[in-house]
């Protein structure tokens, strides 16, 4: 890959490097504080998505122990009748995407297609499945008002139940801890704490399993924006308030107000207007830049593009 001038986001990262190191952050729903040792505080219980006030909990403990089966079964008790009533309506629907006002139709469509491709490749997710159960219990809520779309929730649920007929959440949690976030040294690390080599390994494992939480899905979006679509003016954020990772394309001729690009929630390409900022709790004090992901994309991303 030929050398090129540093992208705008790398210049942004340099200016933020001092403050970002002390910011409290959350990845994949893994709650931690950067001022505390990662290994001793890897996976504390916390509510996954405060936006929807879900009563689901993360699938690991501070000692990296597997959750008790009774706890996991409890989170899977969503009403089957409620789910059945919405399957037909949403199963075949496209990802809910708010078209960006005034954007270039060709550019918008290209990013839209990218989100769809990442979503279709990634239908297994521990955090996605947890959030989906809460979303399916609220069929009256519109996709515009919910964090996760109904179609994406059904996609996560169908895939998880098809892959793991019983002990579904337990099995997803086991895959996550045993393989996806387990490094070659035997440690558990969230994606924003991984070295470039560890990120490469994690991406490969996620692709093999068709599994990823919001961290690697955001990385996949950023990777293909940069090296497939040629869009470099974007940032991958970790939002501690939302326990979520997503990509923001900065304002440009194609996206006058900027846009959030998010496959994990199924929201797709959403104009970064006031309502979107509220929904994603997108405020400077809530998020940090995933600097290691940007470094990985610039240095190694070209070799991992999927055509």
C-alpha positions as CSV (number, residue, x, y, z in Angstrom):
1,X,0.0,0.0,0.0
2,X,1.5,3.3,-1.0
3,X,2.2,6.0,1.6
4,X,-0.3,8.9,1.9
5,X,-0.7,12.0,4.0
6,X,-2.1,11.4,7.4
7,X,-5.9,11.4,7.5
8,X,-7.8,14.2,9.3
9,X,-8.7,11.8,12.1
10,X,-5.0,11.0,12.9
11,X,-4.4,14.7,13.4
12,X,-7.5,14.8,15.7
13,X,-6.2,11.8,17.7
14,X,-2.9,13.6,18.3
15,X,-4.6,16.6,19.8
16,X,-6.8,14.4,22.0
17,X,-4.2,11.9,23.2
18,X,-3.6,13.7,26.6
19,X,-7.2,13.9,27.7
20,X,-8.4,10.6,26.2
21,X,-6.1,8.5,28.4
22,X,-7.9,9.4,31.6
23,X,-11.5,9.3,30.3
24,X,-13.8,6.6,31.6
25,X,-15.0,4.5,28.7
26,X,-17.1,1.4,27.9
27,X,-16.7,-1.1,25.2
28,X,-18.9,-4.0,24.1
29,X,-20.8,-3.3,27.3
30,X,-17.6,-4.0,29.2
31,X,-17.6,-1.3,31.9
32,X,-14.2,-0.2,33.0
33,X,-12.2,2.9,34.1
34,X,-9.0,3.5,32.4
35,X,-7.4,4.7,35.7
36,X,-7.9,1.2,37.2
37,X,-6.1,-2.0,36.2
38,X,-7.9,-3.6,33.2
39,X,-7.5,-7.2,34.2
40,X,-9.0,-6.8,37.7
41,X,-11.9,-4.8,36.5
42,X,-12.6,-6.3,33.1
43,X,-16.2,-7.2,33.1
44,X,-18.4,-5.5,35.7
45,X,-22.1,-5.8,35.6
46,X,-23.9,-2.8,34.1
47,X,-27.0,-2.0,32.2
48,X,-26.3,-2.3,28.5
49,X,-28.4,0.4,27.0
50,X,-29.8,3.1,29.3
51,X,-31.6,4.7,26.3
52,X,-34.2,1.8,26.2
53,X,-34.0,1.3,30.0
54,X,-33.4,-2.4,29.4
55,X,-33.2,-4.8,32.3
56,X,-30.6,-7.0,30.6
57,X,-27.1,-7.3,32.1
58,X,-23.7,-8.0,30.7
59,X,-22.7,-11.6,30.4
60,X,-19.6,-11.7,32.6
61,X,-18.3,-11.0,36.1
62,X,-15.3,-9.1,37.5
63,X,-13.5,-12.5,37.9
64,X,-14.4,-13.5,34.3
65,X,-16.8,-16.2,35.6
66,X,-19.7,-17.4,33.6
67,X,-23.1,-16.2,34.7
68,X,-25.3,-18.6,36.6
69,X,-27.7,-20.3,34.2
70,X,-30.7,-19.0,36.1
71,X,-29.6,-15.4,35.5
72,X,-29.2,-16.0,31.8
73,X,-32.5,-17.8,31.4
74,X,-34.2,-14.9,33.2
75,X,-33.0,-12.5,30.5
76,X,-34.4,-14.8,27.8
77,X,-38.0,-14.7,29.1
78,X,-39.3,-12.2,26.6
79,X,-42.8,-13.0,25.6
80,X,-42.9,-15.4,22.6
81,X,-46.4,-14.2,21.7
82,X,-45.1,-10.6,21.5
83,X,-42.2,-11.6,19.3
84,X,-44.4,-13.6,17.0
85,X,-46.7,-10.6,16.4
86,X,-43.9,-8.5,15.0
87,X,-41.9,-11.1,13.1
88,X,-43.9,-11.0,9.9
89,X,-44.0,-7.2,9.9
90,X,-40.3,-6.6,10.3
91,X,-38.5,-9.8,9.2
92,X,-38.2,-8.8,5.6
93,X,-37.9,-5.1,6.1
94,X,-34.7,-3.2,5.2
95,X,-32.5,-1.7,7.9
96,X,-34.2,1.5,9.1
97,X,-32.1,4.4,7.7
98,X,-32.9,8.1,7.9
99,X,-31.7,9.5,4.7
100,X,-29.3,12.3,5.1
101,X,-30.7,15.6,4.0
102,X,-28.9,17.1,1.1
103,X,-26.4,14.4,0.8
104,X,-25.0,13.0,-2.4
105,X,-27.3,10.2,-3.4
106,X,-24.4,8.1,-4.7
107,X,-22.3,8.5,-1.6
108,X,-25.2,7.9,0.7
109,X,-26.2,4.8,-1.2
110,X,-22.6,3.5,-1.1
111,X,-22.4,3.9,2.7
112,X,-25.9,2.4,3.1
113,X,-24.8,-0.6,1.1
114,X,-21.8,-1.0,3.3
115,X,-23.9,-1.0,6.4
116,X,-26.1,-3.6,5.0
117,X,-23.2,-5.8,4.0
118,X,-21.7,-5.6,7.5
119,X,-25.0,-6.4,9.1
120,X,-25.6,-9.4,6.9
121,X,-22.2,-10.8,7.8
122,X,-22.7,-10.2,11.5
123,X,-25.8,-11.7,13.0
124,X,-24.4,-13.2,16.2
125,X,-23.7,-10.8,19.1
126,X,-24.0,-11.2,22.8
127,X,-24.8,-7.5,23.4
128,X,-27.0,-7.4,20.3
129,X,-29.0,-10.4,21.5
130,X,-29.5,-9.0,24.9
131,X,-30.7,-5.6,23.6
132,X,-32.9,-7.4,21.0
133,X,-34.9,-9.2,23.7
134,X,-35.8,-5.9,25.2
135,X,-36.6,-4.3,21.8
136,X,-38.9,-7.1,20.8
137,X,-40.9,-6.5,24.0
138,X,-41.6,-3.0,22.8
139,X,-43.2,-3.4,19.4
140,X,-45.2,-0.2,19.8
141,X,-42.0,1.8,19.8
142,X,-41.0,3.1,16.4
143,X,-37.5,2.6,15.0
144,X,-37.0,6.3,15.0
145,X,-37.6,6.5,18.7
146,X,-35.7,3.3,19.7
147,X,-32.0,2.7,19.7
148,X,-32.2,-0.7,18.0
149,X,-34.5,-1.2,15.0
150,X,-37.0,-4.0,15.1
151,X,-35.5,-5.6,12.0
152,X,-32.1,-5.8,13.6
153,X,-33.5,-7.1,16.8
154,X,-35.3,-9.9,15.0
155,X,-32.1,-10.7,13.0
156,X,-30.0,-11.1,16.2
157,X,-32.7,-13.2,17.8
158,X,-33.3,-15.5,14.9
159,X,-29.6,-16.1,14.3
160,X,-28.8,-16.8,18.0
161,X,-31.7,-19.2,18.4
162,X,-30.8,-21.0,15.2
163,X,-27.1,-21.3,16.2
164,X,-27.7,-22.2,19.9
165,X,-31.1,-23.8,20.3
166,X,-30.8,-24.0,24.1
167,X,-28.8,-22.0,26.6
168,X,-28.6,-19.3,23.9
169,X,-27.3,-16.4,25.9
170,X,-25.0,-18.7,27.9
171,X,-23.5,-20.0,24.7
172,X,-23.0,-16.6,23.2
173,X,-21.3,-15.5,26.4
174,X,-19.0,-18.5,26.3
175,X,-18.0,-17.8,22.7
176,X,-17.3,-14.2,23.5
177,X,-15.1,-15.0,26.5
178,X,-13.5,-18.3,25.3
179,X,-12.6,-17.1,21.8
180,X,-13.5,-13.7,20.6
181,X,-11.9,-11.5,23.3
182,X,-9.4,-14.1,24.5
183,X,-5.9,-13.0,23.4
184,X,-3.0,-15.4,22.6
185,X,-1.6,-14.7,26.0
186,X,-4.8,-15.9,27.6
187,X,-6.1,-12.5,28.8
188,X,-9.5,-11.0,28.1
189,X,-9.3,-7.6,26.4
190,X,-12.0,-5.4,24.9
191,X,-11.2,-4.3,21.4
192,X,-10.3,-0.7,22.2
193,X,-7.6,-2.0,24.5
194,X,-6.1,-4.4,22.0
195,X,-2.7,-4.1,20.2
196,X,-2.7,-4.1,16.4
197,X,-1.8,-7.8,16.4
198,X,-4.6,-8.6,18.8
199,X,-7.1,-6.6,16.8
200,X,-6.1,-8.5,13.6
201,X,-6.7,-11.8,15.4
202,X,-10.0,-10.6,16.9
203,X,-11.3,-9.5,13.5
204,X,-10.4,-12.8,11.9
205,X,-12.2,-14.7,14.7
206,X,-15.3,-12.6,14.4
207,X,-15.5,-13.2,10.7
208,X,-15.1,-16.9,11.2
209,X,-18.0,-17.0,13.6
210,X,-20.2,-14.3,12.1
211,X,-20.0,-12.7,15.5
212,X,-19.2,-9.3,16.7
213,X,-20.4,-6.8,19.3
214,X,-20.6,-3.1,18.5
215,X,-16.8,-2.6,18.8
216,X,-15.7,-4.8,15.9
217,X,-18.8,-3.8,13.9
218,X,-17.7,-0.2,14.2
219,X,-14.2,-1.2,13.2
220,X,-15.5,-3.0,10.1
221,X,-17.5,0.1,9.1
222,X,-14.4,2.3,9.5
223,X,-12.2,-0.1,7.7
224,X,-14.4,-0.2,4.6
225,X,-15.2,3.5,4.7
226,X,-11.5,4.2,4.5
227,X,-10.2,1.5,2.1
228,X,-13.2,0.6,0.0
229,X,-15.2,3.8,-0.3
230,X,-12.2,6.2,0.1
231,X,-13.9,8.2,3.0
232,X,-11.3,9.2,5.6
233,X,-13.0,12.0,7.4
234,X,-14.7,10.0,10.1
235,X,-14.1,9.0,13.8
236,X,-14.8,5.8,15.7
237,X,-16.2,6.6,19.1
238,X,-16.7,4.7,22.3
239,X,-19.6,6.2,24.2
240,X,-19.5,5.4,27.9
241,X,-23.0,6.8,28.6
242,X,-24.5,4.5,26.0
243,X,-22.0,1.6,26.4
244,X,-21.8,1.6,22.6
245,X,-19.3,2.1,19.8
246,X,-20.2,3.7,16.4
247,X,-18.8,5.7,13.5
248,X,-19.3,9.4,12.9
249,X,-18.7,10.9,9.4
250,X,-17.9,14.5,9.8
251,X,-19.7,17.3,8.0
252,X,-18.9,17.5,4.3
253,X,-20.6,18.2,1.0
254,X,-22.0,14.7,0.9
255,X,-23.1,14.9,4.6
256,X,-23.8,18.5,5.5
257,X,-24.5,17.9,9.1
258,X,-22.4,14.8,9.5
259,X,-23.8,11.3,10.1
260,X,-23.7,8.4,12.5
261,X,-23.1,5.1,10.7
262,X,-24.1,2.2,12.9
263,X,-24.7,-1.4,11.8
264,X,-25.0,-2.8,15.4
265,X,-28.3,-1.0,16.1
266,X,-29.6,-1.4,12.6
267,X,-30.0,2.4,12.4
268,X,-27.6,2.6,9.5
269,X,-26.8,6.0,8.2
270,X,-28.5,8.7,10.3
271,X,-28.1,12.5,10.0
272,X,-26.3,13.9,13.0
273,X,-29.0,16.3,13.9
274,X,-30.3,17.3,17.3
275,X,-32.6,14.3,17.7
276,X,-29.8,11.9,16.8
277,X,-27.4,13.5,19.2
278,X,-30.0,13.0,22.0
279,X,-30.7,9.4,21.0
280,X,-27.0,8.5,21.0
281,X,-26.1,10.7,23.9
282,X,-23.5,12.1,21.6
283,X,-21.8,14.7,23.7
284,X,-18.1,15.4,24.1
285,X,-18.1,14.5,27.8
286,X,-19.6,11.1,27.0
287,X,-17.3,9.7,24.3
288,X,-13.7,9.0,23.5
289,X,-11.9,8.3,20.2
290,X,-10.9,4.7,19.7
291,X,-7.4,5.6,18.7
292,X,-6.0,2.1,18.4
293,X,-8.7,1.2,15.8
294,X,-7.8,4.2,13.7
295,X,-4.1,3.3,13.9
296,X,-4.9,-0.3,12.9
297,X,-7.1,0.8,9.9
298,X,-4.3,3.1,8.6
299,X,-1.5,0.6,9.0
300,X,-3.2,-2.7,8.3
301,X,-6.7,-2.2,7.1
302,X,-6.1,-2.4,3.4
303,X,-5.2,-6.1,3.7
304,X,-8.5,-6.9,5.4
305,X,-11.0,-5.3,3.0
306,X,-13.9,-7.6,1.9
307,X,-14.9,-6.9,-1.7
